[in-house]
Structures are given as structure tokens and as C-alpha cells.
Amino acid sequence: MEIRKVTALALSSAVAGAGILLGAAPAQASVAECQPAYTGRLCEWTGASYTGTFAHYAPPAGLCDVTANRPRAGKNRSVYAVRYFSNADCSGSYATLGAGIQVYDFGFNARSVRLLGVS
């Protein structure tokens, strides 16, 4: 009975250890996540250099929109220029992305965004 306990304990420890060593690594964010299927949308990452949480969405035309995930990097797949702002009311520091442009670090986590040239 004692040998079975030790063997079972050793086996469960080995399996747990293997899970730690062989477990799936967290997915690495990259600009490649912004696929052609997202044409007309903005791709955003919460970390600089396209790291952190990835999200994409289509902002409302001509309106100041509060960003849900406070992105720090982005790629513009729309046909309009877009401006990300440091404040929630489309004011403060900003980063402008022309159509098709990507920026690896805005220098701040954006709190709002506006499409430019759209009313």
C-alpha cells in the first residue's frame, strides 16, 4: 500500500511538472493579428509593439468614441485617417494614423478615437 501511494504521488507530481514545462505558451500578439478580413476596421493592442490584448472595431463616423480597451498601438484598416487621444473627450495628446497606417506605440494608452474627414 505504501509503495502505491508513493508511486501515485510521484506520477501526479511528474504530470503536474510536465504541465508547467510543456503547457501552451501564452499567445504572442503581433500586427499580423490585424487580418485583411478586418478591412474598414481599426485594430488595437493594449501594449506597445502590438503586444497585450488585441481588439478590432469600426468606430462611428465623425464622432468622438471612448475606447474600450485603452490601446497603445494600432493599425488603421479603414479608408479614413483616424486620431487616437489620451483623454476620453477626444482631447489631449494624440496620434494620427492615415488610412492603412500602423503605429507601434502611441506614447500613451488612448482613451478616445475619432475618424477624420467624415461627418
VEXMAR-287171 format. One line per 3 residues: number of its first residue (from 1); their letters; for each residue y, x, z of N, C-alpha, C. Coordinates in pm, 1 decimal, padded with zeros to 6 digits, always signed. Each point is the difference from the previous one (the first is absolute). Example, Ala and Ser with C-alpha at 12.3 -4.5 7.8 and 13.67 -1.06 7.14 Angstrom:
residues 2
1> AS> -00569.0,+01319.0,+00780.0,+00119.0,-00089.0,+00000.0,+00120.0,+00090.0,+00000.0; +00105.0,-00035.0,-00072.0,+00119.0,+00082.0,+00006.0,+00109.0,-00077.0,+00073.0 .
This chain:
residues 119
1> MEI> -00119.0,+00082.5,+00000.0,+00119.0,-00082.5,+00000.0,+00124.8,+00086.6,+00000.0; +00001.4,+00106.2,+00077.3,+00116.3,+00087.5,+00008.8,+00027.9,+00068.5,-00134.0; -00103.7,+00039.7,-00071.3,+00017.2,+00065.9,-00129.4,+00060.6,-00097.2,-00100.1 .
4> RKV> -00040.0,-00125.5,+00002.2,+00055.5,-00099.6,-00092.3,+00149.8,-00019.4,+00024.7; +00041.6,-00003.9,+00126.0,+00142.2,-00017.2,+00031.8,+00080.6,+00117.0,-00054.3; -00046.7,+00119.7,+00022.3,+00070.7,+00119.5,-00044.6,+00005.8,+00002.7,-00152.1 .
7> TAL> -00112.3,-00033.7,-00065.7,-00003.8,-00001.2,-00145.7,+00094.3,-00105.9,-00055.1; -00001.0,-00119.2,+00059.4,+00088.7,-00106.5,-00044.5,+00146.0,+00038.7,+00019.9; +00031.0,+00061.4,+00113.8,+00135.7,+00044.0,+00027.9,+00042.3,+00108.4,-00098.6 .
10> ALS> -00087.2,+00094.0,-00025.7,+00031.3,+00107.6,-00093.7,+00020.4,-00055.8,-00140.4; -00083.5,-00094.1,-00040.4,+00010.9,-00059.5,-00131.9,+00130.7,-00079.2,-00012.8; +00034.3,-00080.3,+00101.2,+00123.6,-00077.6,-00008.3,+00122.0,+00091.7,+00001.8 .
13> SAV> -00006.1,+00110.2,+00074.2,+00110.6,+00095.6,+00001.7,+00013.9,+00067.7,-00135.8; -00112.2,+00032.8,-00062.0,+00003.3,+00063.8,-00131.4,+00058.7,-00095.6,-00104.1; -00038.3,-00126.2,+00005.6,+00052.1,-00098.6,-00094.2,+00150.0,-00019.1,+00022.4 .
16> AGA> +00041.5,-00009.9,+00123.8,+00142.4,-00014.8,+00030.3,+00076.8,+00122.4,-00046.2; -00054.3,+00117.3,+00024.7,+00064.7,+00124.1,-00043.4,+00010.1,+00006.3,-00150.8; -00103.7,-00042.8,-00069.4,+00000.9,+00000.5,-00145.8,+00106.2,-00096.6,-00051.4 .
19> GIL> +00015.8,-00111.1,+00070.3,+00102.9,-00096.4,-00039.5,+00137.7,+00061.3,+00008.8; +00023.1,+00080.5,+00098.7,+00129.5,+00065.8,+00015.3,+00018.0,+00103.8,-00109.7; -00104.6,+00077.7,-00026.1,+00010.2,+00106.3,-00099.2,-00005.0,-00052.0,-00143.5 .
22> LGA> -00080.2,-00102.9,-00022.8,-00021.3,-00046.5,-00135.6,+00072.3,-00130.3,-00030.8; +00074.6,-00052.8,+00095.5,+00069.3,-00126.2,-00020.6,+00098.6,+00008.7,-00114.6; +00030.4,-00112.3,-00058.2,+00092.7,-00002.0,-00113.0,+00138.2,+00044.7,+00045.7 .
25> APA> +00058.1,+00088.4,-00076.8,+00135.4,+00047.0,+00030.0,+00098.3,-00111.0,-00034.4; +00111.8,-00007.1,+00070.4,+00099.8,-00100.6,-00033.5,+00047.4,+00020.1,-00143.9; +00027.0,-00107.6,-00068.2,+00045.9,+00009.1,-00138.5,+00134.6,+00071.2,-00003.6 .
28> QAS> +00014.1,+00089.6,-00094.0,+00125.0,+00071.7,-00017.0,+00088.9,-00079.5,-00094.8; +00119.0,-00027.6,+00043.0,+00094.6,-00071.7,-00084.8,+00048.0,+00095.5,-00108.7; +00030.7,-00052.9,-00116.4,+00056.4,+00081.3,-00106.9,+00074.7,-00089.9,-00096.8 .
31> VAE> +00081.4,+00063.1,-00083.4,+00077.0,-00076.2,-00097.0,-00092.5,-00069.2,-00100.0; -00123.4,+00047.2,-00015.2,-00096.7,-00062.2,-00091.5,-00037.3,-00141.6,+00043.8; +00024.7,-00033.8,+00127.3,-00027.7,-00136.0,+00046.2,+00085.9,-00102.6,-00073.3 .
34> CQP> +00112.3,+00042.8,-00052.9,+00091.6,-00089.4,-00071.2,-00047.5,-00012.8,-00144.5; -00099.9,-00081.2,-00018.6,-00069.8,-00014.0,-00127.4,+00082.3,-00077.2,-00102.6; -00033.6,+00016.7,-00128.8,+00068.7,-00075.4,-00105.2,-00005.4,-00151.5,+00022.0 .
37> AYT> -00100.8,-00047.6,+00070.3,-00009.6,-00144.4,+00029.3,+00119.4,-00048.9,+00081.3; +00072.5,+00091.0,+00063.7,+00114.9,-00037.6,+00082.1,+00130.8,+00003.3,-00078.8; -00005.0,-00005.0,-00132.3,+00119.5,-00001.9,-00082.7,+00089.0,-00116.7,+00042.4 .
40> GRL> +00129.3,+00028.5,+00011.6,+00096.3,-00100.7,+00043.5,+00015.6,-00004.9,+00151.3; -00071.6,+00084.8,+00070.3,+00002.6,-00000.9,+00146.4,+00050.6,+00134.5,+00052.7; +00028.7,+00001.8,+00128.9,+00036.6,+00123.0,+00069.4,-00119.7,+00044.4,+00082.3 .
43> CEW> -00032.9,+00127.1,-00008.7,-00106.8,+00057.0,+00082.1,+00066.9,+00079.2,+00111.5; -00050.6,-00017.0,+00121.9,+00064.0,+00061.5,+00116.5,-00103.3,+00064.0,+00092.2; +00040.8,+00109.5,+00063.0,-00081.8,+00068.0,+00099.7,+00084.5,+00020.5,+00124.9 .
46> TGA> -00059.4,-00013.9,+00115.6,+00074.9,+00014.3,+00125.4,+00028.3,+00145.0,+00035.5; -00070.5,+00093.7,-00061.2,+00021.6,+00142.3,+00025.7,+00054.7,+00071.3,-00122.5; +00065.8,+00113.1,+00023.5,+00048.8,+00081.9,-00110.4,-00118.2,+00053.2,-00080.8 .
49> SYT> +00026.3,+00038.6,-00122.0,-00102.2,+00056.0,-00089.5,-00115.3,-00095.7,-00025.8; +00031.3,-00130.2,-00003.8,-00098.1,-00104.0,-00032.7,-00116.3,-00003.6,+00098.6; +00033.0,+00013.4,+00127.7,-00101.2,-00006.7,+00105.6,+00025.8,-00124.7,+00084.4 .
52> GTF> -00087.9,-00026.7,+00092.2,+00016.2,-00115.7,+00087.0,-00050.7,-00126.0,-00067.8; +00047.3,-00111.8,+00046.2,-00043.9,-00129.5,-00050.8,+00062.2,-00028.4,-00136.7; -00081.5,-00044.0,-00093.4,+00045.1,-00034.8,-00134.9,+00015.7,-00151.2,-00012.2 .
55> AHY> +00104.5,-00042.0,-00068.0,+00022.1,-00142.5,-00027.3,+00070.4,-00012.5,-00134.7; -00008.4,-00116.7,-00061.8,+00073.4,-00025.9,-00123.1,+00045.9,-00145.2,+00000.7; +00115.0,-00023.8,-00059.6,+00050.7,-00137.1,-00007.7,+00110.2,-00009.3,-00104.4 .
58> APP> +00034.2,-00120.9,-00036.9,+00108.2,-00026.3,-00094.6,+00119.3,-00053.8,+00079.0; +00107.9,+00075.1,+00009.5,+00115.9,-00046.6,+00076.1,+00072.5,-00113.1,-00072.5; +00067.8,-00085.1,+00073.4,+00075.3,-00107.9,-00063.8,+00118.7,+00056.7,-00078.3 .
61> AGL> +00028.3,-00057.6,-00114.2,+00107.2,+00048.3,-00087.7,+00137.2,-00012.1,+00065.5; +00071.1,+00112.3,+00006.6,+00138.2,+00000.6,+00043.8,+00026.7,-00024.0,+00146.9; -00102.4,-00020.8,+00079.1,+00019.4,-00027.4,+00142.3,-00034.0,+00121.4,+00084.5 .
64> CDV> +00065.7,+00009.4,+00114.9,-00037.3,+00101.2,+00097.9,-00125.6,-00049.9,+00069.7; -00104.1,+00081.1,-00002.7,-00127.1,-00040.7,+00059.4,-00039.3,+00100.5,+00108.1; -00035.8,-00049.1,+00115.3,-00044.6,+00087.1,+00109.5,-00139.8,+00050.5,-00034.1 .
67> TAN> -00021.5,+00129.8,+00013.8,-00131.6,+00057.3,-00029.1,-00094.3,-00026.4,+00116.6; -00121.7,-00038.2,-00031.4,-00097.7,-00034.0,+00103.7,-00059.7,+00123.5,+00066.3; -00018.4,+00106.8,-00076.2,-00072.0,+00115.2,+00054.7,+00085.5,+00124.4,+00021.3 .
70> RPR> +00131.6,-00009.5,-00019.4,+00093.6,+00112.0,+00019.5,-00043.7,+00124.8,-00075.6; -00005.1,-00007.9,-00133.0,-00049.1,+00112.5,-00080.1,+00089.3,+00123.0,+00006.1; -00061.1,+00115.1,-00021.6,+00072.1,+00127.1,-00006.0,-00012.1,+00063.5,-00139.2 .
73> AGK> -00094.8,-00046.6,-00080.3,-00019.7,+00049.1,-00136.1,-00029.7,-00119.9,-00088.8; +00030.4,+00012.8,-00128.9,-00024.9,-00113.2,-00087.2,-00005.9,+00035.8,-00146.6; -00055.0,-00093.5,-00075.0,-00003.6,+00009.0,-00146.0,+00042.1,-00135.6,-00054.4 .
76> NRS> +00092.2,+00002.8,-00093.6,+00054.6,-00121.3,-00058.6,-00071.9,-00029.4,-00131.5; -00080.9,-00104.9,-00002.3,-00069.5,-00040.5,-00122.8,+00069.0,-00120.2,-00065.4; +00122.3,-00030.8,+00044.0,+00073.9,-00110.3,-00061.8,+00086.1,+00055.5,-00114.2 .
79> VYA> +00064.8,-00088.5,-00073.6,+00087.8,+00042.1,-00109.7,+00144.3,+00016.4,+00047.2; +00025.5,-00024.8,+00127.6,+00133.1,+00012.0,+00058.0,+00006.4,+00115.8,+00098.0; +00119.7,+00054.4,+00016.8,+00020.3,+00097.3,+00106.9,-00009.1,-00074.3,+00132.8 .
82> VRY> -00038.2,+00071.2,+00103.3,-00012.1,-00060.0,+00132.5,+00062.3,+00095.8,+00100.8; +00056.5,-00055.5,+00104.7,+00060.6,+00083.8,+00104.5,-00058.4,-00038.6,+00135.1; -00051.6,+00101.0,+00069.9,-00050.5,-00016.8,+00136.8,+00109.1,+00043.0,+00096.5 .
85> FSN> +00016.3,-00075.7,+00109.5,+00105.1,+00026.6,+00098.3,-00058.0,+00026.5,+00138.0; +00074.7,+00075.1,+00079.0,-00043.2,+00031.7,+00136.8,+00023.1,-00115.5,+00097.4; +00091.5,-00092.3,-00033.0,+00027.4,-00114.4,+00087.3,-00059.5,-00128.1,-00059.7 .
88> ADC> -00025.2,-00096.6,+00083.9,-00063.5,-00125.3,-00041.7,+00089.4,-00089.8,-00084.7; +00130.4,+00029.8,-00009.1,+00092.5,-00084.6,-00077.1,+00045.4,+00066.7,-00130.1; -00082.4,+00088.8,-00055.1,+00031.0,+00072.7,-00123.8,+00127.6,+00082.6,+00013.4 .
91> SGS> +00009.9,+00069.1,+00111.9,+00112.1,+00090.9,+00022.5,-00055.3,+00129.3,+00059.5; +00088.5,+00096.6,+00016.4,-00039.6,+00127.5,+00058.0,-00045.0,+00098.7,-00106.2; -00077.4,+00097.2,+00040.5,-00052.4,+00098.4,-00095.2,-00087.1,-00071.4,-00101.4 .
94> YAT> -00005.7,+00052.6,-00121.8,-00083.9,-00064.5,-00100.1,-00064.1,+00101.8,-00094.4; -00107.2,-00044.0,-00062.0,-00069.6,+00075.6,-00103.3,-00016.2,-00092.7,-00118.9; +00042.3,+00047.7,-00117.6,-00007.7,-00080.7,-00120.6,-00114.5,+00049.6,-00087.5 .
97> LGA> -00081.8,-00093.6,-00046.1,-00110.9,+00032.0,-00089.7,+00022.9,-00074.2,-00130.5; +00019.4,+00073.2,-00108.4,+00010.4,-00063.2,-00131.0,-00135.1,-00057.1,-00039.4; -00002.4,-00077.1,-00106.8,-00125.4,-00057.9,-00048.5,-00100.7,+00112.7,-00028.5 .
100> GIQ> -00118.8,-00013.5,+00054.2,-00105.9,+00097.8,-00022.2,+00010.6,+00127.1,+00083.1; +00098.9,+00008.5,+00086.2,+00022.4,+00121.6,+00079.9,-00074.4,-00009.1,+00132.9; -00047.3,+00114.7,+00047.5,-00062.7,+00007.8,+00131.9,+00074.3,+00102.9,+00083.5 .
103> VYD> +00010.6,-00026.8,+00129.4,+00067.3,+00090.0,+00094.0,-00094.8,+00025.3,+00116.0; -00030.5,+00126.4,+00026.4,-00097.7,+00034.6,+00102.8,+00054.6,-00007.0,+00142.0; +00133.9,-00002.2,+00016.2,+00057.3,-00012.3,+00134.7,+00142.9,-00050.8,-00010.4 .
106> FGF> +00023.5,-00120.2,+00051.1,+00135.3,-00056.2,+00000.1,+00090.4,+00073.4,+00098.7; -00059.1,+00067.7,+00097.4,+00078.0,+00063.3,+00106.0,+00018.1,-00092.5,+00119.3; -00053.7,-00120.9,-00008.8,+00006.3,-00100.1,+00107.3,-00107.2,-00104.3,-00029.2 .
109> NAR> -00033.6,-00078.3,+00099.1,-00090.3,-00112.8,-00020.8,+00086.7,-00120.4,-00034.4; -00016.2,-00051.0,-00121.3,+00084.7,-00107.9,-00050.1,-00024.0,-00129.7,+00075.2; +00108.5,-00069.4,+00026.0,-00008.6,-00129.8,+00068.0,+00034.0,-00114.8,-00093.0 .
112> SVR> +00057.8,+00031.2,-00118.9,+00028.8,-00105.7,-00096.6,+00001.0,+00060.0,-00141.4; -00003.9,-00090.1,-00098.0,-00005.9,+00041.0,-00140.8,+00070.4,-00104.5,-00085.3; +00057.1,+00047.1,-00112.7,+00066.9,-00090.9,-00093.6,-00023.3,+00049.1,-00141.9 .
115> LLG> -00035.0,-00092.6,-00089.2,-00004.9,+00032.6,-00143.6,+00142.2,+00008.7,-00049.1; +00030.0,+00097.2,-00084.5,+00134.7,+00017.1,-00053.9,+00005.1,-00052.1,-00142.6; +00114.5,-00051.2,-00041.4,+00016.1,-00049.9,-00135.5,-00063.7,-00134.9,-00023.6 .
118> VS> -00033.9,-00070.6,+00107.9,-00060.4,-00132.2,-00010.1,+00083.5,-00094.9,+00085.0; +00029.0,-00116.8,-00054.2,+00076.2,-00095.8,+00081.4,-00076.3,-00129.4,+00016.8 .
